[in-house]
Amino acid sequence: MKVSEFDFELPSELIAQHPLPQRDASRMLVVGESASPPIGGEWLGAACGDGRGGASSFKSAFDPHEKHCTARAQSFAKILRKTMTKHEAILWKHLRRSPSGFDFVKQIPIGKYIADFANRRTKLIIELDGAGHGEERQIYHDAERDKFLQDSGYRIIRFWNESIIKNIDDVLDTVYYYVTHEKEIPPLRNFYPKEIIGRSPPSAVAASGAEPLPPYGGETYSHLFADKHIADFISYLCPGDVVVFNNSRVIPARFIATAADGAEYEITLHTKVGGPTSPRLRGALDFAAATSRGQNRWWGFAKKFQKLRVGETLQISGYENDDKITVIEKNDDSGLLIQFPFGDEELFRVLDRVGKMPLPPYMKRDPDSSDRERYQTVYADPLGSMAAPTAGLHFTPELIAAIHDAGADVVNITLHVGAGTWAPMKSADTDGHKMHSEWGVITSEQADIINAAHARGGRVFAIGTTSLRLLESAAITPTQESLSDKLPSDSIPPHKGAGAAERPRGGPGSDSEQAPPPACDTSTPPPPKMGETRWNLVAPFCGDTDIFITPGYKFGIVDVLLTNFHLPKSTLFMLVAAFAGLPEMKAAYAHAIAENYRFFSYGDCCLLFRKD
């Protein structure tokens, strides 16, 4: 394919230069057939009918009287209380100022549902509805939900979000009337504007006053989009799903080195020679030998590197020792090959003190102290990445705990992200591109958990393109020999079995010991080929992958992908286009631009459902 097919215009003001004040403040654009599952006051289990096993697979898990379902609702309600929508926050502000008889609480679990606002004394519930609630499917779910709540003795008032902005006084008068009068409330949607009863309300873009989005390629894909919040991620999970994170920790790999003539050079390390990014490293003993004194070599980019000569020595600024680094080799693609006079343990200690985080080049600023925390996931563990697995930056410990509470497994695989992730495409056609190589590992225990999820009808959620690339690299192909020992057996533990799921470790300021890479299984599967038929089984993996995914690739493992918004004409945008469809992703990005989503590493995210 022509690289130009993946181009689009992006206003520079949408490129996020700094993180939001809170990790979980990000917006999430959902793209795919399952884009509009219920959230907030809706049925938490509705989306689970879209899984591999169908609605019946987990029917018992969503009995309103089941303890598990109630616990899930309580966990999700805690997140929603912290992340109310603009309209909910406005109404809540007024309700709190109202007479004491109102006595409303926000985001309260009732059985398997979460009510926006509830007054338990008068058995009154207030629901705020956005654009999607005018669609036929959502009206059905609202009616089903209201019947459950009414059978439980509650009365329900529904208002459009727009009414909170334009008619707040009328809204409060209506609420006050039904708080002070035990009157039966008229049927569903009686409080909606008459002109939109029986048809869908305006789209989110039209409601904001912006011009309607132009269709891409003569088609309209807006029905596939839903504007959500990262907290809503939980509502898309079902018991039995598995969420896969990349737990690689970013090295503060950017430092200043001074030459003998006093000239300073900014160097950013990106690849270790004979290290975890190389297939030559197969175990802890090799790791120790490769990083022994005098044999530690890294490639690094450097500004003004053409001025440096092979054989020249430099002093790391801020390093108290007189040991110097030496330039061994130079080339235009990889930069400088540098030899360090000490092993990685000392190198990482030095970088931890004097290094800066290797922010991507489109951030037009120098790294600061806050990037040490925010350009690192809270579950980061083994050192090795030169760029953050940015989809994970949105997750807090509370949100990860909510994944467990939802009945899904959490698995932490490792792919050390190289600086090549930001490398621009130099060829005009995708066939001419040589993908950079990155080192990763999936243990046999992790592969068993993922395979067990598929075997019972669950889905695999990949957090970030790095997780997806490693999972797809480890997929077993039909032509691979010795498949029998890779197939899930009856002995595979259930999804909540002891030790099956992993809780992310480490985090900012963690003192967890950085272990060397585990020994590699040399029987790891070969890289997949374009258009190859895949099985949905993961094999243990340890080594390099240079998998390059473009439209036409057949996905074997990942069902749902959470990822940030990517650069035009980048290999990452090609990947998401292969996953969710090129026309759909171009339309989705046009929607994100119109809605002022924040782009790239510190930006917002999108949840993509695979287009088969």
C-alpha positions, -999 to 999 in steps of 0.1 A, spaced: 0 0 0 11 36 -5 22 53 27 2 84 15 -30 65 21 -24 68 59 -20 106 59 -43 131 75 -42 167 86 -37 173 123 -39 207 140 -7 212 160 -26 225 190 -40 190 196 -6 175 201 -4 170 239 28 185 253 21 178 289 1 152 308 -33 160 323 -33 166 361 -46 131 368 -39 99 349 -75 88 348 -88 122 334 -84 110 298 -112 108 273 -117 76 253 -132 73 218 -147 39 212 -147 26 177 -165 -5 165 -197 -24 165 -197 -24 203 -191 13 206 -222 21 226 -224 -2 256 -244 12 286 -225 32 312 -233 50 343 -269 42 351 -270 14 325 -267 -23 326 -231 -32 332 -235 -66 316 -250 -55 283 -217 -54 264 -209 -90 274 -233 -104 248 -208 -93 222 -181 -117 234 -169 -148 217 -192 -170 237 -224 -149 232 -247 -135 258 -255 -169 273 -219 -176 282 -219 -154 312 -257 -151 319 -254 -162 355 -227 -137 362 -252 -109 357 -280 -120 380 -288 -88 399 -288 -108 431 -253 -123 426 -226 -110 449 -201 -108 421 -223 -85 400 -230 -62 430 -193 -60 438 -186 -50 402 -212 -23 402 -198 -9 435 -163 -8 421 -174 9 389 -195 34 409 -164 45 428 -147 54 396 -177 72 382 -180 94 413 -146 107 406 -151 112 369 -186 127 365 -195 142 332 -199 180 328 -237 177 329 -236 155 360 -213 178 378 -236 208 371 -267 190 384 -248 176 414 -237 211 424 -273 223 424 -287 192 442 -262 197 470 -274 233 474 -310 224 474 -332 219 506 -321 191 529 -352 171 519 -335 164 485 -309 141 502 -295 128 469 -264 107 466 -245 103 433 -236 72 413 -253 47 436 -253 9 428 -287 -7 428 -285 -44 420 -266 -47 387 -272 -11 378 -257 23 388 -281 52 391 -268 87 383 -285 103 414 -308 86 439 -329 97 469 -334 65 489 -359 81 513 -383 90 486 -372 62 462 -365 87 434 -338 83 408 -326 110 384 -309 99 351 -291 122 326 -290 109 291 -267 117 262 -271 114 225 -269 76 224 -300 71 245 -322 81 216 -311 51 196 -335 21 194 -311 -3 210 -304 20 240 -341 28 244 -347 -9 248 -320 -12 275 -333 19 293 -368 5 294 -355 -29 307 -334 -11 333 -363 11 344 -386 -19 348 -361 -35 372 -357 -3 392 -395 3 393 -401 -33 404 -376 -25 432 -398 4 443 -380 33 426 -394 61 405 -372 74 376 -370 109 361 -349 112 329 -335 144 314 -314 151 283 -280 165 290 -289 195 270 -317 203 295 -291 208 323 -274 235 303 -305 253 289 -333 246 315 -317 239 348 -344 258 367 -371 237 352 -352 206 359 -348 215 396 -385 224 398 -394 190 384 -371 172 408 -384 192 438 -421 184 429 -414 146 428 -393 147 460 -422 165 479 -451 146 462 -453 108 461 -467 109 426 -463 83 399 -439 96 372 -451 95 336 -437 68 313 -402 67 300 -389 98 281 -419 120 291 -395 147 301 -376 147 268 -382 175 243 -412 166 222 -395 172 189 -370 144 195 -393 118 210 -392 88 187 -360 97 168 -323 98 176 -311 131 193 -284 152 176 -250 137 174 -224 149 198 -208 171 172 -240 187 161 -251 192 197 -219 211 204 -227 236 176 -198 224 154 -202 216 117 -212 180 110 -183 157 102 -177 151 65 -181 114 57 -149 96 46 -150 79 12 -187 88 7 -197 68 38 -207 78 73 -192 59 102 -205 81 131 -227 52 143 -195 33 152 -182 60 175 -189 68 212 -173 95 232 -165 81 266 -140 84 295 -112 60 305 -132 50 335 -158 36 311 -132 10 301 -145 -12 329 -180 -13 314 -167 -30 283 -153 -60 303 -170 -93 309 -161 -120 334 -136 -143 317 -119 -116 296 -82 -110 300 -65 -76 299 -29 -76 288 -5 -49 298 31 -42 287 50 -37 320 84 -25 306 99 4 325 113 34 306 150 41 311 159 78 317 182 73 287 189 109 277 220 125 291 247 152 284 283 141 276 312 165 274 341 161 249 377 170 256 373 204 239 344 213 262 316 207 236 285 192 250 264 165 232 229 153 242 228 116 237 197 93 239 204 56 242 181 33 223 195 -2 217 218 -24 237 242 -45 216 240 -82 227 215 -71 253 178 -78 259 170 -65 224 192 -91 208 184 -128 201 220 -135 212 209 -129 248 192 -162 260 194 -161 298 206 -145 330 241 -158 327 245 -143 292 230 -111 306 256 -109 333 284 -116 308 272 -91 283 271 -63 308 304 -70 325 329 -42 327 343 -31 293 318 -50 272 287 -28 275 279 -12 242 248 8 233 235 26 202 224 62 208 211 92 189 230 124 194 225 160 182 255 172 162 268 136 161 286 142 128 311 164 148 321 134 169 350 112 157 352 74 161 375 67 190 367 100 208 360 98 245 334 118 265 326 124 301 290 119 313 280 152 329 272 148 365 290 115 369 315 117 397 339 90 383 366 98 358 356 68 336 347 80 301 326 66 273 340 59 239 325 64 204 331 30 186 311 34 154 288 59 136 260 56 110 232 77 98 204 53 108 215 43 143 236 72 154 266 64 176 278 31 190 290 39 225 311 17 248 307 21 285 335 12 309 310 -3 334 281 -27 333 244 -20 332 239 -20 369 262 10 372 249 25 340 213 25 352 224 39 386 241 68 367 212 74 344 188 74 374 207 103 388 217 124 358 195 111 330 162 125 316 132 107 302 134 102 264 103 122 254 94 117 217 106 143 193 71 159 186 71 172 222 88 205 217 102 208 252 129 195 274 119 167 299 113 179 335 112 162 369 74 155 366 81 133 335 100 108 357 66 99 372 41 106 344 60 91 315 60 58 333 31 34 339 22 28 376 28 -10 370 62 -6 353 87 -32 364 117 -44 343 139 -17 329 144 -17 291 122 8 272 133 39 254 97 51 249 67 45 272 40 21 263 17 51 264 -17 34 265 -9 23 300 -3 58 312 -41 62 317 -44 35 343 -43 41 381 -41 13 407 -78 19 414 -87 13 377 -66 -18 376 -83 -31 408 -116 -25 391 -106 -48 362 -101 -76 387 -134 -67 404 -151 -70 370 -140 -106 368 -113 -102 342 -77 -114 344 -47 -91 342 -15 -103 326 17 -83 324 39 -92 295 71 -74 286 81 -57 253 110 -32 256 100 -3 233 127 10 211 132 45 198 124 31 164 87 34 173 90 71 164 111 66 133 95 81 102 86 60 72 113 65 45 97 45 17 67 55 -3 52 20 -1 47 -2 29 64 -31 12 97 -12 12 97 -5 50 121 -23 73 105 -25 107 126 -19 138 132 -49 162 122 -50 198 128 -76 225 99 -92 244 89 -121 266 57 -140 273 60 -168 299 43 -202 296 21 -193 326 10 -161 309 3 -179 276 -18 -204 295 -40 -176 311 -45 -160 277 -53 -193 259 -77 -202 287 -96 -170 282 -102 -178 245 -111 -214 253 -139 -203 277 -153 -177 252 -135 -146 268 -118 -118 249 -83 -106 249 -79 -68 255 -45 -55 246 -34 -23 263 -13 -6 237 1 -15 203 33 -29 220 12 -55 238 -7 -63 206 25 -67 186 40 -91 211 8 -111 214 5 -114 176 42 -123 173 36 -152 197 5 -165 179 7 -202 169 3 -207 131 -15 -238 116 18 -248 100 38 -249 132 48 -283 145 42 -298 179 9 -279 185 -5 -306 208 15 -294 238 4 -258 232 -33 -264 232 -53 -255 264 -62 -286 284 -87 -294 311 -60 -286 337 -59 -249 328 -70 -230 359 -103 -210 358 -100 -172 352 -101 -165 389 -80 -194 399 -53 -190 425 -22 -174 409 -38 -171 375 -40 -133 373 -12 -109 380 -16 -76 398 8 -50 383 39 -44 404 62 -15 409 53 21 400 68 55 405 93 54 433 91 16 436 120 -1 452 112 -34 434 144 -51 423 150 -51 386 156 -87 376 176 -97 345 156 -110 315 143 -146 320 159 -174 301 145 -177 266 128 -207 251 145 -211 217 114 -228 202 95 -195 200 72 -193 169 84 -175 138 71 -140 129 37 -141 112 34 -134 75 10 -110 58 -24 -126 51 -15 -158 70 -44 -176 86 -39 -175 124 -50 -196 153 -61 -179 185 -34 -195 207 -4 -179 222 29 -197 226 56 -188 251 79 -162 235 113 -148 243 133 -128 218 131 -102 191 101 -93 170 100 -69 140 63 -77 131 49 -50 108 11 -50 107 -7 -32 79 -42 -37 64 -47 -73 52 -31 -88 83 -52 -115 99 -53 -111 137 -51 -143 157 -51 -132 193 -63 -97 201 -100 -89 201 -100 -53 216 -73 -27 216 -69 3 238 -44 27 223 -35 64 220 -40 85 189 -10 82 165 10 101 140 -1 103 104 18 79 80 32 61 110 35 23 115 12 26 145 -16 43 125 -12 15 99 -16 -10 127 -48 5 140 -61 8 104 -55 -29 100 -73 -37 133 -104 -15 129 -104 -6 92 -87 22 74 -119 41 64 -132 37 99 -100 50 115 -98 80 92 -133 89 101 -126 82 138 -96 105 137 -117 132 119 -142 129 147 -115 131 174 -100 162 158 -135 179 156 -141 170 193 -106 183 203 -92 150 216 -56 153 227 -31 133 205 0 112 210 19 101 241 3 124 267 -30 125 249 -64 107 251 -70 72 240 -94 51 218 -109 17 224 -110 -3 192 -131 -34 185 -115 -56 158 -131 -55 124 -132 -90 110 
